[in-house]
């Protein structure tokens, strides 16, 4: 059984809408999904910077594209909500990436790495570059 902190599990489930919601006509679901993707892709970019000393051009392009989408669809009165969703998703992604590198439990590291990649893939699958 994987040892996952309740906080990480909560952040993963509470602040990341499924990609199917981004395909819906509901502007709220679209906004929340893309805001979470900006947060997750930002965490990935920071992680790459800390690990390799630079951000891959692919990650930077995807993060910038998701940021532009959010900027295009955000209502003026929702900026605080969007910032909260971005930050929560960013923290959740960072926790997964950090756990994958820092734990001594190989199964936990593998699980964390797979989850981080799954969330990143869910986001990037929404982006047509």
Rosetta blueprint (number, residue, H / E / L):
1 X L
2 X L
3 X L
4 X L
5 X L
6 X H
7 X H
8 X H
9 X H
10 X H
11 X H
12 X H
13 X H
14 X H
15 X L
16 X L
17 X L
18 X L
19 X H
20 X H
21 X H
22 X H
23 X L
24 X L
25 X L
26 X L
27 X H
28 X H
29 X H
30 X H
31 X H
32 X H
33 X H
34 X H
35 X H
36 X H
37 X H
38 X H
39 X H
40 X H
41 X H
42 X H
43 X H
44 X H
45 X H
46 X H
47 X H
48 X H
49 X H
50 X H
51 X H
52 X H
53 X L
54 X L
55 X L
56 X L
57 X H
58 X H
59 X H
60 X H
61 X H
62 X H
63 X H
64 X H
65 X H
66 X H
67 X H
68 X H
69 X H
70 X H
71 X H
72 X H
73 X H
74 X L
75 X L
76 X H
77 X H
78 X H
79 X H
80 X H
81 X H
82 X H
83 X H
84 X H
85 X H
86 X H
87 X H
88 X H
89 X H
90 X H
91 X H
92 X H
93 X H
94 X H
95 X H
96 X H
97 X H
98 X H
99 X H
100 X H
101 X H
102 X H
103 X L
104 X L
105 X L
106 X H
107 X H
108 X H
109 X H
110 X H
111 X H
112 X H
113 X H
114 X H
115 X H
116 X H
117 X H
118 X H
119 X H
120 X H
121 X H
122 X H
123 X H
124 X H
125 X L
126 X L
127 X L
128 X L
129 X L
